[in-house]
Amino acid sequence: MNLLRAASFISILTLASRITGLMREQMQAGMFGAGAMSDAFLVAFRIPNMLRRLFAEGAFSQAFVPVLAATHAKEGEQATHALIDAVATVLLWALVLTCVVGVVGAPVLVWLLGSGMPEQGQEASVVMTRWMFPYIGCMSMVALSSGILNTWKRFLVPAATPVLLNLSVLAAGWFLTPYVERWGYPGIYSMAVGVMLGGILQLAIQIPVLRRIGVVPRLGLTPGRLREAGAYPGVGQVLKQMGPALLGVGVAQLSLLINTQISSHIAVGATSWLNYADRLMEFPMALLGVALGAVLTPQLSAAQAKGDGAQYSEMLDWGLRMVLLFGLPCAAALLLFADPLVAVLYHRKAFAASDVLQTGRAVMGWGVGLLGLLAVKVLAPGFYARQETRTPVRIAIAVLALTQLLNLVFVPLFGVAGLALSIGVGAMVNAFWLMRGLRKLGSYTPSPGWLKFSLKVFLASAALGALLQQLAWRIDWIALGASEGKRALAMAACLGAAALVYFSLLALMGLRLRQFMQRG
């Protein structure tokens, strides 16, 4: 299997998701700005989204995909189908219970994440949390489906599915907001309706593809079927792996919870600034980190099941080179071109010039740690594919403690940008420790040529960064907002020129993308 082609395919589909996600954020920024109601929605949406990352795409996927891939490789179709049915049954029952508890406990959850919001904002956030909480149920079942489809090397639907959420929220925001306001509710409630509709659509689109490959899970809807599913050996193996993984992902989500709480006390709108900055960071994370993680996890698991240590190490090496090759220029852009990016994407209507400045500072904080965040997406699967989850958990706990210590230093100095900077520095430390752990296990040995490769990428990235910094200084991106078309064209020209400089210099130094086509 050509890993670069598969990762590129996922990246293209994920790009569509991130573009529509950006359109969603632009709509929110333009219609609701960075105020109390915007903060209320973001806190409410963060609760099911945090649980989605915790239970669905996080700990569950990290535990389920390696077990599924190993079962599929070693035991054949019948055992694999039995595992899928049993896991799906247990997951369904757990989700029903989680959703009931979440809806009832919404006031407590909102207080835990945003106690610094004004009373009106907290009340609105509780209502929207209750409307959106069943989204976690839909997305957890989508994560189950995505794990199955990625193992069967069907990458299209899992990568394209998130577009449906963004399109649903966009449609609800544009068309429902006037009606919601006419009925006496805050207009931003329409966004919550869109989230729930998007979750249902994302789940519905999985079924035809699963049916086509003959692996639609058979759900046990009675207590007896639940007991049978819980007793299945593969379920116990998944739960055993999920425990440490849950702790590891939970640590990351606890960090997010703490940062959301802190941002709600910094200033009105601070939660929104951090969220809009996060959207810019998510572009390279999605295009590279998510794609690499989706491609590498099942392939690493299969290599581990076959005992092919050389291929295992080579795939990790390939992933890390891709992180440096594409991640470093993106980090340079976030650090040196932050304000222009924010201005072009968000500066209109209710989103003021002061919001651009604050969001831009947070973007720069993310830029510091982007390489670490991306590297973790490659290095963590190196442990999970071996079904070794304790080391990443121990590292995650240590990084959480470090991040909060850094918050004590950075937040008083830099405000909301300090929160992003703390996470970025913590991610770099996380990646370093994961790398050292894989080296000690003997799972990863760097291939020859890293020094020469790194030097070429650093030189090309330095040239890209110098160009973008000059363009950021010489063009008044706020004033250009008077003509949206001119500002968008200027941005496209600047980014195109930067990309041309970067890849041309790499080519002159003898580094070409086709060199990566044969790996994996």
N, C-alpha and C positions, 0 to 999 in steps of 0.2 A: 504493500500500500504506500502511495506517495504522500508523506505527511504534509509537505508544504502545500500540495494541491488541495488536500482535505481541509487543512487549516485556512487556506485562502477562500475556499468555498464557504466555510462557516463565517469567516470574517465579512464577506460580502453580504451575506444574509443578516449578520449581526449589525452591519452598518445601516441597513434599512431600518432595523429596530431602533438604533441609536438616533438616526435622523428623525424618525417619527417621535421618539422620546424627547428629542430636543424641541421639536415643534410643540409638543405637549407643554414643556416647560416655558417656551416662549409665549404660548397662549396664556398660561397661568400668570407669568410675570406681567404681560401686557394688561390682562383683565383685572388682576387682583394685587399686583405689585409685590412689595415685600413688607406686608403689615401683619396685623394680628390674625386676620382670617386666613391668610396664606400660611402663616406659622401653624394655625390650628389644623388645617388640612394636612400639612406635611407631618405633623406629630401623629395624627390619626392614621395616615397612610404608612408611616414608619412602623407602626405596631404590627400589622399583619405582614408587612414586607420584611420586618426583622425576623418574625417567626418563620416566614417562608425560607429565608436564608439559613435559619437555624435548623429547622426540621426537614425542609424539602431539598433545596439545592445544596445545603451545607452538609450536616452530619448524615442525613439519610443517603444522599448520593455518594458520599465518600465511603460509606459502609456497604451500600447495596451493589454499586457497579463492580467493584473488584470481586465480590462473591458471585455475582451473576456471570461475569466474564469467565471466572475460573470454572464454574459449574458448566457453562456452555462449552468450554474447551475440553473438559475432562469427562463429563458424565452424559453429554448428549442432550437431545431435544426434550425427551420426556421429563427428565429430572429438572431441566431448566423451566419448563412450563409449570411443573408442580411448585417450584420455588416462587415463581412470579405470582401464582394464584394465592399462595399462603401469605406472602409478604403484602400483597394488595389488600387482603382481607384484614390483617392486623392493622395496617395503615388506615384503612377506612374507619374502623371503630375508634382508633385513637384520634382521628381528625374530628369525628362527630363530638366526642367529649371535649376536645380542645376548643372547638367553636362555641359550644354552649357556655363553657367557663369564660371565654373571652368576651362574649356579648354581655354576660351578667357582670363581669368584673371590669368593664370598660372604664369607669371613673378612676379606679385604682391605677390602671395601666397608663391613662393619660397623665395622672399626677406624677407617676414615676418618670415619665419622659419629659413633661413640660410644666412643672409646677410654677415656673416663672412667668407663664403666660397670664394676661389679664383674665378676669373671671368670664367675660364674654367668649374669649378664645377657648378657654377650657371647656365651657359648656358645648360649644360648637364641635370641638374635637371629640367629646364623648359621643355625641350623636353620630358623627361620621365614622368613628371607630366601630360602632355597632352595625352600621350599614355595611362596612367593608370587611368585617372580620371573617365572614365565610370565604373570602378570597383565599385565605391560607389553605382551606380545604381543597379548593379547585387546584391551586398551584402545587400542592403536595402530590396530588394524583398526576399532574402534568410532569413533575420531577420523576415519578416512577416510570411514566411512559418514555420520557427522554432518555433515562438510563437504559431502558430496553432497546430503543431505537438506535442509540449511539453504539451499543454493543453489537447490534446487527448491521452497523455501518450505514444506517439511514439517517444522515445528518440534516436533511432539508427541513423537516417539520420542527424538530427541536430548536433549530437556529432561527427559523422564521416566526415561530409562535409568538414571541413577545411583541411583534408588530401589532397584533390584535388588541392588546391592552392599550397601547398608545392611540390607536385609531378609535377605540371605544371612548376613551377619555376625551380625545379631541372632539368627537361628534357630540358627546354629552355636554361638554363645555360650551361649544358654539350654539347648539340648538336648544338645550334644556335650560340654560342659565336664565333667559328672560322669563320662562314659565315658572321656574323655582322662585324667582324674586317676586313674581306676580302673586304667587301663593303665600307670600309672607316669610319665606325662608332666605337665609344668606345664599347668594348666587353660587358660591363655591361648593355648595352641597351637590351641585350637578356633577362635579368631578368625582365625588364618592360613588354616585350611581354609575358613572362610566367605568370606574375600577371594577365594580362587581360584575358588570356586563362583560368586561374584558376577560375576567377570570373564567366565566362560563364558556365564552367562545374559545379560549385557549384549550380548555379541557375537551370541548366537543370536537375540535379539529384533529385530536390525537386518534380518535376511535377508528376512522376509516383506514389509517395507515397501519395501526396495530392489527386490524382485521386482515389486511392485505398480506401480512407476513405470518398470520396465524398465531398471534400471541396476545389476543385480547384477554386481560385478566378476568378470571371467574371469581366474583366477589361472594364471600360467605356472609349472608345477611341474618343468620340466626346465631344465638349464643353457642350452640353446639359446633357450628362451622368455625366460629372464632376459636374455640378450644382446640379443635383439630389443627387449625392453621398455626396457633401458638406453639403446638407440640412438634411442628415440622422442624427437622434438624437445621435446615438452612436459615429459618427465621431466627433461631437461637444464635447462629453464627453472625447474622446481620446485626442483631441486637447487641451482641458482645462487642462487635467492632464499632457499633454506633455509640456506645457509651462514652469511650474516650473521645471519639470524633465530636459528639455532642458537646462535651466539655470544651474541646478546642474551639469549635465554631461559636459556642456560647460565650467564650471569653471575648471573641471579636465583637459579638453583638452586645455584650455588656459594655465594651468600650464605646460602641455607637450610642448606647442608651445614655451613658455618662456624658458623652459629648453633646448629645441633644439637650440633656438637662442643663448643662453648663451654658450652651448657646441661648437657651430661653431666659437666662439671667443676665446675659451680656447687654442686650438691647432688643427692642421690638424690631423684628425683621432679621435678626442674626441667624435664626434657624433657616430662614429662606436664603440668606447669602451663602451659608454653608452648603445648602442643597443645590443651589444653582452652580456653585463651584464644583461640587461633586459630579454634576452632570458632565462638565467638561473633562474631568478626570476619567469618567466612565467611557469616554470614546476610545482612547487607547486601551483601556482595560478590557473593553468588550471586543474590540477588533483583534487584539492580540492575546490577552490573558485568557479570556473565556474560550476563544478558538483553540488555543494550545491545550488548555485543560481538558476540553471536550474530546480532542483527538488523542492526546497522550494517555489519559487515564485507562481506557479500555485496552489500548495497545501495550502499555506497560504491564497491565494485569495479565494479558495473554503471554507476553514474554516471560513474566515471572512464573506462570503456570508451566511453561515449557522448559524452564530452567536456563533460558538463554541470557546469561549475564552480559555478554558483549553487546547484544542488541539493546538491552535495558539501558546500559550506560550511554550508548550512542544516541538513543532517543532523547535522553536527558540533556546530553551535550548539544544536540541539535536545537532543542527548545530554548536553552540558555543563550545560544548564539542568536536565535531569532529575537529574544528579549532585548539583547543589546543592540542589534541591528536596527530594529524598529522602535524600541522603547526610548533609547537615548535621545534621538532627535525630537520625539514627542515631549520628553521631559524638558528639553531646551526651550521648546515652544511655550510650554506652560509657564516656565520661569521668566522668560524674556519678552513674551508677547501676550501676557495675560489680559491686560486692560483692553487692547484692541479686540481680542476674542470675545470678551464679555460684552463690550459695547455693541459689536455687530449682532450678537445673538440675542441680547436682552434689552438694550437701551431703547425703549419706546414706551409711550403712554404712561402707565403708572410706575414704571421702573426708571428711577431718576439717576442723574449722574453720580450722586453720592452712593447709590447702590452699586454702580459699576465699580467704583473705587474699592468698596468693601469686599465685593465678590472677587475682584481681581486679586486682592491680597490673599484671599483663601485659595484661589487657583494656584498661586505661586507656592503656597505651602504644600499643596498636593504634588506639584512638580518636583519638589525636593525628594519625595519618596516614591515616585512613580516606578523607577526601576526595581525597587524592593517589592512593591505591590505586584508587579508583573512576574518577577522571579519566583515569588511564593506560589503563583499559579502553576509553575512548572515543577518546583521542588517538592511541594506538598504531595502531589500525586505519586512522587517517587517513594514516599513512605506508605501511602494508602494502598498502592498496588501490591505492596508486600504484606498488606494487612497488619502494618505496624503503625499504630495510631498514638502510642504513648509519647513518643518523642515530640511530634508536633504539638501535642497538648501541653507538655511541660514548657516548651518554648513559648507557646501562646500566652500562658499564664505569666511567665516572666516578662514578656513584651507588654502585656496589659499593665503590669505594675510600673514598668519603665515609662509607658505612654502617659500615665497619670502623673508621674513625677515630672515629666517634661511639661505637662499642662500647667503645673504650678509655676513653672518658669516662663513659658511662652505666652500663655493667655494674658497675664498682666502686661506683658510687653507688646503683644501684637493683636490682642482682641480675638475675634473669631478666626483670623488667619492662624493664630497659635494652635487652635484645635487641629487644623489640617496639617500643620507642620509637625505636631507631636505624633500623629498617626504615620506620617511619611517617614520620620526618623525611626520610629518603631518598626516599620515594615522593612527598612534596610537592615536593621539588626536581626529581625526575624529571618530574612533571606540568608544572611550570613551564617546563622546558627543551623538552619536547615541544610545548607550546603556542607557545612562541617560535619553534620550528622551523617549525611549520605556518603561522604568520603570515608568516615570511620567504619561504616557498615560494609564498605567495599562495593556499594551499588553504583557509584559514579567515579569514573576516572576521566579527567579532562583530556580531550583529544589534542594532538599536537597542533600548534599554530595559533593558540589563543592570543599570545602577546602581539603578534603581527596583525591579527584580525582586530583586536581591541584598539590598537593604535590607529588603524585606518578609520574605524568608526568614530573614534574621539576627534580626529582631525576634521572629518567631514561634518560632524555635529557642531564643532566649534565655529566653522564657517557659516553653517546654517543659523546658529544662534547670533552671531555677529550681524548678519543681514537682518534678521527679525528685530533685533534690538534697535538698529538704526531706523527701520520702518516704523517701529512703535513710537520713537521720539519725534520723527520728522512729520508725521501725519496726525492731524487733530481728529481723532476717531469720534469724539463726542460731537464736535461741530458737523462732521459729515453726516450725522443722523438727520439733518435737514433733507437729505436726499438718500433714502434707503437704497435705491438702486446703485448709486455711485459708491456708497459705502460697501455694499456687498461685492461689487466688481473689484474694488480696491483690495478687499480681503482675499478674494479668489486669486487675484494677481500676485499678492504678497506670498500666499501659501504656495502657489504654483512655482514662483521663482525660488522660494526656499527649498522646495522638493527637488527642483531641477539642479540647484547648486549641490545639494546633498548627494544625490545619486550620480551626478556627473563626476564629482570628486571621487566617489567610491569606484566608479568605472575606470577613471584615470589611474587609480592606485591598484587596479587589477581585481577588484572585488565585485562580482556580479551575482544576481539572484539565482541564476541557473545552477550555481555551485551547490545550492541547497536542495535542488530538486531530487537528487539521488538518495538523500538520507532517509532512513526508515524503511 
